[in-house]
């Protein structure tokens, strides 16, 4: 394991020895070169407790080992990927895709006073409940739904009148 410092912020960074000579990106966004293992000096740990897992090797019918990871990821493509310096790019705006930028939305004016829509709904529920109750009473029936509907309408009127 190679331990080195970021060139911008000085944060301690770690890299595998196989990545010596390549570049690493710090959390601050700066790109620092990974020093060679021989140039690390005395601050490199000589006995590392962690080792990268070895890729599983399998034998073919004739007894030769086959490394399936090497087959799937050739060394040439891995080297190209490791040498790339991918900058952190911001998310493009909608204007980048040809769409016009959205106009800023003005804040809705703060309304105070009664909510007339709620009051009208409440009054309508109360009228419906009274007509239902007396219509059923004239037919010789009694339902318990109209009083509940009346209370809901009354609650709607009160909350509509005293809205903040």
VODREN-817221 format. One record per atom (N, C-alpha, C): residue number from 1; residue in one letter; atom name; x, y, z. Coordinates in Angstrom, 2 decimals. Layout:
N
REC,num,residu,atome,px,py,pz
REC,NUM,a,CA,X,Y,Z
...
//
This chain:
164
REC,num,residu,atome,px,py,pz
REC,1,x,N,0.85,-1.17,0.00
REC,1,x,CA,0.00,0.00,0.00
REC,1,x,C,0.90,1.23,0.00
REC,2,x,N,0.62,2.16,-0.88
REC,2,x,CA,1.39,3.40,-0.98
REC,2,x,C,0.58,4.48,-0.26
REC,3,x,N,1.22,5.17,0.67
REC,3,x,CA,0.59,6.27,1.40
REC,3,x,C,1.29,7.55,0.96
REC,4,x,N,0.50,8.54,0.53
REC,4,x,CA,1.05,9.82,0.08
REC,4,x,C,0.07,10.92,0.41
REC,5,x,N,0.45,12.18,0.17
REC,5,x,CA,-0.38,13.34,0.51
REC,5,x,C,-0.89,14.02,-0.74
REC,6,x,N,-2.05,14.63,-0.62
REC,6,x,CA,-2.64,15.41,-1.71
REC,6,x,C,-1.80,16.68,-1.92
REC,7,x,N,-1.61,17.08,-3.18
REC,7,x,CA,-0.81,18.26,-3.47
REC,7,x,C,-1.56,19.54,-3.13
REC,8,x,N,-2.89,19.51,-3.05
REC,8,x,CA,-3.67,20.71,-2.75
REC,8,x,C,-3.92,20.88,-1.26
REC,9,x,N,-4.59,19.87,-0.65
REC,9,x,CA,-5.04,20.03,0.73
REC,9,x,C,-4.18,19.30,1.75
REC,10,x,N,-3.28,18.42,1.30
REC,10,x,CA,-2.41,17.70,2.22
REC,10,x,C,-3.04,16.49,2.86
REC,11,x,N,-4.23,16.11,2.45
REC,11,x,CA,-4.92,14.94,3.01
REC,11,x,C,-4.13,13.68,2.69
REC,12,x,N,-4.08,12.75,3.64
REC,12,x,CA,-3.37,11.50,3.45
REC,12,x,C,-4.19,10.60,2.54
REC,13,x,N,-3.54,10.10,1.47
REC,13,x,CA,-4.19,9.23,0.50
REC,13,x,C,-3.48,7.89,0.46
REC,14,x,N,-4.19,6.85,0.03
REC,14,x,CA,-3.62,5.52,-0.10
REC,14,x,C,-3.91,4.99,-1.50
REC,15,x,N,-2.98,4.21,-2.02
REC,15,x,CA,-3.16,3.58,-3.33
REC,15,x,C,-2.45,2.24,-3.32
REC,16,x,N,-2.92,1.36,-4.16
REC,16,x,CA,-2.25,0.07,-4.30
REC,16,x,C,-0.91,0.27,-4.98
REC,17,x,N,0.04,-0.62,-4.68
REC,17,x,CA,1.36,-0.52,-5.28
REC,17,x,C,1.31,-0.71,-6.79
REC,18,x,N,0.31,-1.42,-7.28
REC,18,x,CA,0.19,-1.63,-8.72
REC,18,x,C,-0.20,-0.34,-9.44
REC,19,x,N,-0.67,0.68,-8.70
REC,19,x,CA,-1.05,1.95,-9.30
REC,19,x,C,0.05,3.00,-9.22
REC,20,x,N,1.27,2.60,-8.84
REC,20,x,CA,2.38,3.55,-8.72
REC,20,x,C,2.65,4.19,-10.07
REC,21,x,N,2.85,5.51,-10.07
REC,21,x,CA,3.12,6.25,-11.28
REC,21,x,C,1.87,6.80,-11.95
REC,22,x,N,0.70,6.40,-11.50
REC,22,x,CA,-0.55,6.89,-12.08
REC,22,x,C,-1.03,8.11,-11.31
REC,23,x,N,-2.22,8.56,-11.59
REC,23,x,CA,-2.78,9.73,-10.92
REC,23,x,C,-3.97,9.32,-10.07
REC,24,x,N,-4.16,10.05,-8.98
REC,24,x,CA,-5.29,9.80,-8.09
REC,24,x,C,-6.01,11.12,-7.83
REC,25,x,N,-7.32,11.04,-7.68
REC,25,x,CA,-8.12,12.23,-7.41
REC,25,x,C,-8.51,12.26,-5.94
REC,26,x,N,-8.24,13.37,-5.29
REC,26,x,CA,-8.56,13.56,-3.88
REC,26,x,C,-10.02,13.98,-3.75
REC,27,x,N,-10.56,13.96,-2.53
REC,27,x,CA,-11.93,14.42,-2.29
REC,27,x,C,-12.09,15.90,-2.59
REC,28,x,N,-10.99,16.66,-2.47
REC,28,x,CA,-11.05,18.10,-2.74
REC,28,x,C,-11.09,18.38,-4.24
REC,29,x,N,-10.82,17.35,-5.08
REC,29,x,CA,-10.89,17.52,-6.52
REC,29,x,C,-9.54,17.64,-7.18
REC,30,x,N,-8.47,17.75,-6.41
REC,30,x,CA,-7.14,17.89,-6.98
REC,30,x,C,-6.63,16.52,-7.44
REC,31,x,N,-5.83,16.53,-8.50
REC,31,x,CA,-5.23,15.30,-9.02
REC,31,x,C,-3.78,15.27,-8.56
REC,32,x,N,-3.40,14.20,-7.86
REC,32,x,CA,-2.05,14.05,-7.34
REC,32,x,C,-1.41,12.82,-7.98
REC,33,x,N,-0.10,12.90,-8.31
REC,33,x,CA,0.56,11.71,-8.83
REC,33,x,C,0.84,10.73,-7.71
REC,34,x,N,0.66,9.46,-7.99
REC,34,x,CA,0.95,8.41,-7.02
REC,34,x,C,2.45,8.13,-7.12
REC,35,x,N,3.19,8.30,-6.02
REC,35,x,CA,4.64,8.10,-6.10
REC,35,x,C,4.99,6.63,-6.31
REC,36,x,N,6.17,6.39,-6.82
REC,36,x,CA,6.66,5.04,-6.99
REC,36,x,C,6.96,4.44,-5.63
REC,37,x,N,6.86,3.13,-5.53
REC,37,x,CA,7.05,2.47,-4.24
REC,37,x,C,8.45,2.67,-3.71
REC,38,x,N,9.46,2.76,-4.59
REC,38,x,CA,10.84,2.93,-4.12
REC,38,x,C,11.11,4.34,-3.63
REC,39,x,N,10.33,5.34,-4.09
REC,39,x,CA,10.57,6.72,-3.69
REC,39,x,C,9.78,7.14,-2.47
REC,40,x,N,9.10,6.20,-1.83
REC,40,x,CA,8.26,6.57,-0.69
REC,40,x,C,9.08,6.80,0.56
REC,41,x,N,10.23,6.22,0.70
REC,41,x,CA,11.04,6.47,1.88
REC,41,x,C,10.57,5.66,3.06
REC,42,x,N,10.75,6.24,4.25
REC,42,x,CA,10.49,5.50,5.47
REC,42,x,C,9.04,5.57,5.92
REC,43,x,N,8.20,6.43,5.32
REC,43,x,CA,6.82,6.53,5.79
REC,43,x,C,5.92,5.46,5.19
REC,44,x,N,6.44,4.59,4.35
REC,44,x,CA,5.64,3.51,3.78
REC,44,x,C,5.64,2.33,4.73
REC,45,x,N,4.50,1.74,5.00
REC,45,x,CA,4.47,0.57,5.87
REC,45,x,C,5.13,-0.61,5.17
REC,46,x,N,6.06,-1.25,5.88
REC,46,x,CA,6.78,-2.35,5.26
REC,46,x,C,5.96,-3.63,5.25
REC,47,x,N,5.14,-3.82,6.27
REC,47,x,CA,4.33,-5.04,6.34
REC,47,x,C,2.87,-4.62,6.32
REC,48,x,N,2.22,-4.83,5.23
REC,48,x,CA,0.82,-4.43,5.10
REC,48,x,C,-0.09,-5.57,5.49
REC,49,x,N,-1.09,-5.28,6.30
REC,49,x,CA,-2.04,-6.30,6.73
REC,49,x,C,-3.07,-6.58,5.65
REC,50,x,N,-3.26,-5.63,4.75
REC,50,x,CA,-4.28,-5.78,3.72
REC,50,x,C,-3.60,-6.08,2.40
REC,51,x,N,-4.13,-7.01,1.67
REC,51,x,CA,-3.63,-7.33,0.34
REC,51,x,C,-4.82,-7.43,-0.59
REC,52,x,N,-4.70,-6.98,-1.84
REC,52,x,CA,-5.83,-7.07,-2.75
REC,52,x,C,-6.15,-8.53,-3.05
REC,53,x,N,-7.43,-8.84,-3.20
REC,53,x,CA,-7.79,-10.23,-3.48
REC,53,x,C,-7.26,-10.67,-4.83
REC,54,x,N,-6.74,-11.86,-4.87
REC,54,x,CA,-6.23,-12.39,-6.12
REC,54,x,C,-7.38,-12.83,-7.00
REC,55,x,N,-7.22,-12.66,-8.30
REC,55,x,CA,-8.28,-13.10,-9.19
REC,55,x,C,-8.27,-14.62,-9.25
REC,56,x,N,-9.44,-15.23,-9.29
REC,56,x,CA,-9.48,-16.69,-9.27
REC,56,x,C,-8.90,-17.27,-10.56
REC,57,x,N,-7.98,-18.18,-10.42
REC,57,x,CA,-7.39,-18.83,-11.58
REC,57,x,C,-7.96,-20.25,-11.67
REC,58,x,N,-8.33,-20.64,-12.85
REC,58,x,CA,-8.89,-21.96,-13.09
REC,58,x,C,-8.02,-22.68,-14.10
REC,59,x,N,-8.03,-23.96,-14.04
REC,59,x,CA,-7.21,-24.75,-14.96
REC,59,x,C,-8.08,-25.24,-16.11
REC,60,x,N,-7.48,-25.25,-17.28
REC,60,x,CA,-8.16,-25.79,-18.45
REC,60,x,C,-7.97,-27.30,-18.45
REC,61,x,N,-8.45,-27.95,-19.49
REC,61,x,CA,-8.37,-29.40,-19.56
REC,61,x,C,-6.92,-29.88,-19.64
REC,62,x,N,-6.04,-29.07,-20.23
REC,62,x,CA,-4.64,-29.49,-20.32
REC,62,x,C,-3.81,-29.07,-19.11
REC,63,x,N,-4.43,-28.45,-18.10
REC,63,x,CA,-3.74,-28.12,-16.86
REC,63,x,C,-3.19,-26.71,-16.79
REC,64,x,N,-3.33,-25.89,-17.85
REC,64,x,CA,-2.83,-24.52,-17.83
REC,64,x,C,-3.81,-23.62,-17.08
REC,65,x,N,-3.31,-22.71,-16.23
REC,65,x,CA,-4.23,-21.83,-15.50
REC,65,x,C,-4.86,-20.79,-16.43
REC,66,x,N,-6.12,-20.47,-16.16
REC,66,x,CA,-6.86,-19.47,-16.94
REC,66,x,C,-7.34,-18.41,-15.97
REC,67,x,N,-7.03,-17.18,-16.24
REC,67,x,CA,-7.48,-16.07,-15.41
REC,67,x,C,-8.66,-15.41,-16.12
REC,68,x,N,-9.88,-15.67,-15.61
REC,68,x,CA,-11.07,-15.17,-16.28
REC,68,x,C,-11.19,-13.66,-16.21
REC,69,x,N,-10.67,-13.05,-15.15
REC,69,x,CA,-10.73,-11.59,-15.09
REC,69,x,C,-9.83,-10.98,-16.15
REC,70,x,N,-8.69,-11.61,-16.42
REC,70,x,CA,-7.80,-11.10,-17.46
REC,70,x,C,-8.45,-11.23,-18.83
REC,71,x,N,-9.27,-12.28,-19.01
REC,71,x,CA,-9.96,-12.44,-20.29
REC,71,x,C,-11.04,-11.37,-20.46
REC,72,x,N,-11.76,-11.10,-19.40
REC,72,x,CA,-12.85,-10.13,-19.50
REC,72,x,C,-12.33,-8.70,-19.57
REC,73,x,N,-11.24,-8.41,-18.87
REC,73,x,CA,-10.69,-7.06,-18.83
REC,73,x,C,-9.23,-7.11,-19.27
REC,74,x,N,-8.96,-6.98,-20.55
REC,74,x,CA,-7.57,-7.04,-21.02
REC,74,x,C,-6.74,-5.93,-20.38
REC,75,x,N,-5.44,-6.18,-20.26
REC,75,x,CA,-4.55,-5.23,-19.62
REC,75,x,C,-4.50,-3.91,-20.37
REC,76,x,N,-4.65,-3.95,-21.69
REC,76,x,CA,-4.59,-2.71,-22.47
REC,76,x,C,-5.76,-1.80,-22.14
REC,77,x,N,-6.97,-2.35,-21.97
REC,77,x,CA,-8.11,-1.49,-21.64
REC,77,x,C,-8.03,-1.01,-20.21
REC,78,x,N,-7.50,-1.82,-19.30
REC,78,x,CA,-7.37,-1.39,-17.90
REC,78,x,C,-6.35,-0.28,-17.79
REC,79,x,N,-5.27,-0.36,-18.54
REC,79,x,CA,-4.26,0.69,-18.49
REC,79,x,C,-4.81,1.99,-19.04
REC,80,x,N,-5.57,1.90,-20.13
REC,80,x,CA,-6.17,3.11,-20.69
REC,80,x,C,-7.11,3.76,-19.71
REC,81,x,N,-7.90,2.95,-19.01
REC,81,x,CA,-8.85,3.49,-18.05
REC,81,x,C,-8.13,4.12,-16.87
REC,82,x,N,-7.07,3.47,-16.38
REC,82,x,CA,-6.35,3.99,-15.22
REC,82,x,C,-5.61,5.28,-15.54
REC,83,x,N,-5.17,5.46,-16.77
REC,83,x,CA,-4.43,6.65,-17.14
REC,83,x,C,-5.33,7.83,-17.44
REC,84,x,N,-6.63,7.60,-17.58
REC,84,x,CA,-7.54,8.69,-17.88
REC,84,x,C,-7.70,9.59,-16.67
REC,85,x,N,-7.77,10.87,-16.92
REC,85,x,CA,-8.05,11.83,-15.87
REC,85,x,C,-9.45,12.38,-16.13
REC,86,x,N,-10.43,11.85,-15.41
REC,86,x,CA,-11.81,12.24,-15.63
REC,86,x,C,-12.16,13.40,-14.72
REC,87,x,N,-12.41,14.58,-15.28
REC,87,x,CA,-12.74,15.73,-14.43
REC,87,x,C,-14.16,15.60,-13.90
REC,88,x,N,-14.36,16.22,-12.76
REC,88,x,CA,-15.71,16.26,-12.20
REC,88,x,C,-16.48,17.34,-12.95
REC,89,x,N,-17.48,16.95,-13.71
REC,89,x,CA,-18.22,17.91,-14.50
REC,89,x,C,-19.55,18.19,-13.84
REC,90,x,N,-19.99,19.44,-13.89
REC,90,x,CA,-21.30,19.75,-13.31
REC,90,x,C,-22.42,19.18,-14.17
REC,91,x,N,-23.57,19.02,-13.58
REC,91,x,CA,-24.74,18.53,-14.31
REC,91,x,C,-25.17,19.60,-15.29
REC,92,x,N,-25.35,19.25,-16.57
REC,92,x,CA,-25.72,20.27,-17.55
REC,92,x,C,-27.13,20.77,-17.30
REC,93,x,N,-27.33,22.02,-17.62
REC,93,x,CA,-28.65,22.60,-17.46
REC,93,x,C,-29.54,22.17,-18.63
REC,94,x,N,-30.80,22.49,-18.53
REC,94,x,CA,-31.72,22.13,-19.61
REC,94,x,C,-31.40,22.90,-20.89
REC,95,x,N,-30.70,24.04,-20.77
REC,95,x,CA,-30.34,24.82,-21.95
REC,95,x,C,-29.32,24.08,-22.80
REC,96,x,N,-28.56,23.18,-22.17
REC,96,x,CA,-27.57,22.42,-22.92
REC,96,x,C,-28.24,21.45,-23.89
REC,97,x,N,-29.45,21.09,-23.63
REC,97,x,CA,-30.18,20.16,-24.49
REC,97,x,C,-31.11,20.88,-25.45
REC,98,x,N,-31.00,22.18,-25.56
REC,98,x,CA,-31.81,22.93,-26.50
REC,98,x,C,-33.12,23.42,-25.91
REC,99,x,N,-33.42,23.06,-24.67
REC,99,x,CA,-34.66,23.53,-24.05
REC,99,x,C,-34.40,24.90,-23.44
REC,100,x,N,-35.36,25.78,-23.53
REC,100,x,CA,-35.15,27.11,-22.94
REC,100,x,C,-35.09,27.00,-21.42
REC,101,x,N,-34.30,27.85,-20.84
REC,101,x,CA,-34.18,27.86,-19.39
REC,101,x,C,-35.50,28.32,-18.78
REC,102,x,N,-35.87,27.73,-17.70
REC,102,x,CA,-37.13,28.06,-17.05
REC,102,x,C,-37.04,29.44,-16.42
REC,103,x,N,-38.09,30.21,-16.60
REC,103,x,CA,-38.13,31.53,-16.01
REC,103,x,C,-38.33,31.40,-14.51
REC,104,x,N,-37.74,32.28,-13.74
REC,104,x,CA,-37.93,32.19,-12.30
REC,104,x,C,-39.40,32.38,-11.93
REC,105,x,N,-39.84,31.59,-11.01
REC,105,x,CA,-41.24,31.64,-10.60
REC,105,x,C,-41.36,32.60,-9.44
REC,106,x,N,-42.27,33.53,-9.58
REC,106,x,CA,-42.49,34.50,-8.51
REC,106,x,C,-43.23,33.82,-7.37
REC,107,x,N,-42.92,34.22,-6.17
REC,107,x,CA,-43.57,33.64,-5.00
REC,107,x,C,-45.04,34.05,-4.99
REC,108,x,N,-45.87,33.12,-4.63
REC,108,x,CA,-47.31,33.40,-4.57
REC,108,x,C,-47.57,34.39,-3.44
REC,109,x,N,-48.42,35.35,-3.70
REC,109,x,CA,-48.69,36.32,-2.64
REC,109,x,C,-49.38,35.64,-1.47
REC,110,x,N,-49.00,36.05,-0.31
REC,110,x,CA,-49.60,35.48,0.90
REC,110,x,C,-51.04,35.98,1.00
REC,111,x,N,-51.97,35.05,1.00
REC,111,x,CA,-53.38,35.43,1.08
REC,111,x,C,-53.86,35.23,2.50
REC,112,x,N,-54.60,36.18,2.97
REC,112,x,CA,-55.23,36.07,4.28
REC,112,x,C,-56.71,36.29,4.09
REC,113,x,N,-57.46,35.84,5.02
REC,113,x,CA,-58.89,35.99,4.92
REC,113,x,C,-59.56,34.64,4.68
REC,114,x,N,-60.86,34.65,4.50
REC,114,x,CA,-61.59,33.39,4.37
REC,114,x,C,-61.34,32.71,3.03
REC,115,x,N,-61.38,31.39,3.08
REC,115,x,CA,-61.28,30.57,1.87
REC,115,x,C,-62.71,30.32,1.39
REC,116,x,N,-63.13,31.08,0.38
REC,116,x,CA,-64.52,31.02,-0.05
REC,116,x,C,-64.88,29.67,-0.66
REC,117,x,N,-63.93,29.00,-1.28
REC,117,x,CA,-64.21,27.69,-1.85
REC,117,x,C,-64.56,26.70,-0.75
REC,118,x,N,-63.81,26.72,0.33
REC,118,x,CA,-64.09,25.82,1.45
REC,118,x,C,-65.42,26.15,2.11
REC,119,x,N,-65.72,27.43,2.22
REC,119,x,CA,-66.99,27.83,2.84
REC,119,x,C,-68.16,27.36,1.97
REC,120,x,N,-68.04,27.52,0.64
REC,120,x,CA,-69.13,27.09,-0.24
REC,120,x,C,-69.30,25.58,-0.20
REC,121,x,N,-68.21,24.82,-0.16
REC,121,x,CA,-68.32,23.37,-0.04
REC,121,x,C,-69.00,22.98,1.27
REC,122,x,N,-68.63,23.65,2.34
REC,122,x,CA,-69.24,23.35,3.64
REC,122,x,C,-70.73,23.65,3.66
REC,123,x,N,-71.10,24.79,3.10
REC,123,x,CA,-72.53,25.14,3.04
REC,123,x,C,-73.28,24.16,2.17
REC,124,x,N,-72.67,23.73,1.05
REC,124,x,CA,-73.31,22.75,0.18
REC,124,x,C,-73.52,21.42,0.89
REC,125,x,N,-72.52,20.97,1.65
REC,125,x,CA,-72.67,19.72,2.41
REC,125,x,C,-73.77,19.84,3.47
REC,126,x,N,-73.83,20.99,4.11
REC,126,x,CA,-74.87,21.18,5.14
REC,126,x,C,-76.26,21.17,4.53
REC,127,x,N,-76.43,21.84,3.37
REC,127,x,CA,-77.74,21.86,2.70
REC,127,x,C,-78.12,20.45,2.25
REC,128,x,N,-77.16,19.71,1.67
REC,128,x,CA,-77.42,18.35,1.23
REC,128,x,C,-77.84,17.47,2.41
REC,129,x,N,-77.17,17.63,3.55
REC,129,x,CA,-77.51,16.79,4.70
REC,129,x,C,-78.90,17.11,5.24
REC,130,x,N,-79.30,18.38,5.24
REC,130,x,CA,-80.64,18.75,5.74
REC,130,x,C,-81.72,18.20,4.81
REC,131,x,N,-81.51,18.34,3.49
REC,131,x,CA,-82.49,17.82,2.53
REC,131,x,C,-82.59,16.30,2.65
REC,132,x,N,-81.48,15.63,2.80
REC,132,x,CA,-81.47,14.18,2.94
REC,132,x,C,-82.19,13.75,4.21
REC,133,x,N,-81.89,14.44,5.32
REC,133,x,CA,-82.50,14.07,6.60
REC,133,x,C,-84.03,14.21,6.56
REC,134,x,N,-84.52,15.40,6.11
REC,134,x,CA,-85.97,15.62,6.12
REC,134,x,C,-86.66,14.84,5.00
REC,135,x,N,-85.99,14.57,3.89
REC,135,x,CA,-86.57,13.73,2.85
REC,135,x,C,-86.75,12.30,3.34
REC,136,x,N,-85.77,11.78,4.05
REC,136,x,CA,-85.87,10.43,4.60
REC,136,x,C,-86.89,10.39,5.72
REC,137,x,N,-86.97,11.46,6.52
REC,137,x,CA,-87.95,11.50,7.62
REC,137,x,C,-89.38,11.52,7.06
REC,138,x,N,-89.61,12.22,5.94
REC,138,x,CA,-90.92,12.25,5.32
REC,138,x,C,-91.29,10.88,4.75
REC,139,x,N,-90.28,10.10,4.36
REC,139,x,CA,-90.52,8.76,3.81
REC,139,x,C,-90.62,7.72,4.93
REC,140,x,N,-90.50,8.14,6.16
REC,140,x,CA,-90.62,7.23,7.29
REC,140,x,C,-89.32,6.49,7.61
REC,141,x,N,-88.20,7.03,7.18
REC,141,x,CA,-86.92,6.38,7.47
REC,141,x,C,-86.00,7.37,8.15
REC,142,x,N,-85.07,6.86,8.87
REC,142,x,CA,-84.06,7.69,9.53
REC,142,x,C,-82.70,7.10,9.20
REC,143,x,N,-81.80,7.98,8.68
REC,143,x,CA,-80.43,7.60,8.38
REC,143,x,C,-79.50,8.33,9.35
REC,144,x,N,-78.39,7.69,9.68
REC,144,x,CA,-77.44,8.38,10.57
REC,144,x,C,-76.36,9.12,9.76
REC,145,x,N,-76.37,9.01,8.43
REC,145,x,CA,-75.38,9.71,7.61
REC,145,x,C,-75.61,11.23,7.55
REC,146,x,N,-76.81,11.73,7.44
REC,146,x,CA,-76.98,13.20,7.31
REC,146,x,C,-76.41,14.00,8.48
REC,147,x,N,-76.57,13.58,9.75
REC,147,x,CA,-75.94,14.38,10.81
REC,147,x,C,-74.41,14.41,10.70
REC,148,x,N,-73.82,13.27,10.28
REC,148,x,CA,-72.37,13.24,10.12
REC,148,x,C,-71.96,14.17,8.98
REC,149,x,N,-72.71,14.15,7.89
REC,149,x,CA,-72.43,15.03,6.77
REC,149,x,C,-72.60,16.50,7.16
REC,150,x,N,-73.57,16.78,8.00
REC,150,x,CA,-73.79,18.14,8.48
REC,150,x,C,-72.59,18.62,9.32
REC,151,x,N,-72.06,17.74,10.17
REC,151,x,CA,-70.92,18.11,11.03
REC,151,x,C,-69.67,18.34,10.16
REC,152,x,N,-69.49,17.52,9.15
REC,152,x,CA,-68.35,17.71,8.24
REC,152,x,C,-68.48,19.05,7.52
REC,153,x,N,-69.67,19.37,7.05
REC,153,x,CA,-69.89,20.65,6.38
REC,153,x,C,-69.66,21.83,7.32
REC,154,x,N,-70.11,21.71,8.57
REC,154,x,CA,-69.91,22.76,9.56
REC,154,x,C,-68.41,22.97,9.83
REC,155,x,N,-67.68,21.85,9.94
REC,155,x,CA,-66.24,21.93,10.16
REC,155,x,C,-65.56,22.61,8.97
REC,156,x,N,-66.01,22.30,7.74
REC,156,x,CA,-65.44,22.90,6.54
REC,156,x,C,-65.71,24.41,6.49
REC,157,x,N,-66.89,24.83,6.91
REC,157,x,CA,-67.22,26.26,6.93
REC,157,x,C,-66.35,26.98,7.96
REC,158,x,N,-66.20,26.40,9.14
REC,158,x,CA,-65.41,27.07,10.20
REC,158,x,C,-63.94,27.16,9.79
REC,159,x,N,-63.37,26.09,9.26
REC,159,x,CA,-61.96,26.15,8.85
REC,159,x,C,-61.76,27.10,7.66
REC,160,x,N,-62.76,27.20,6.78
REC,160,x,CA,-62.65,28.13,5.65
REC,160,x,C,-62.73,29.57,6.09
REC,161,x,N,-63.51,29.88,7.11
REC,161,x,CA,-63.66,31.24,7.59
REC,161,x,C,-62.44,31.72,8.37
REC,162,x,N,-61.82,30.83,9.11
REC,162,x,CA,-60.72,31.23,9.98
REC,162,x,C,-59.36,30.69,9.48
REC,163,x,N,-59.18,30.73,8.19
REC,163,x,CA,-57.93,30.28,7.61
REC,163,x,C,-56.86,31.34,7.79
REC,164,x,N,-55.61,30.90,8.01
REC,164,x,CA,-54.52,31.87,8.18
REC,164,x,C,-53.78,32.02,6.90
//
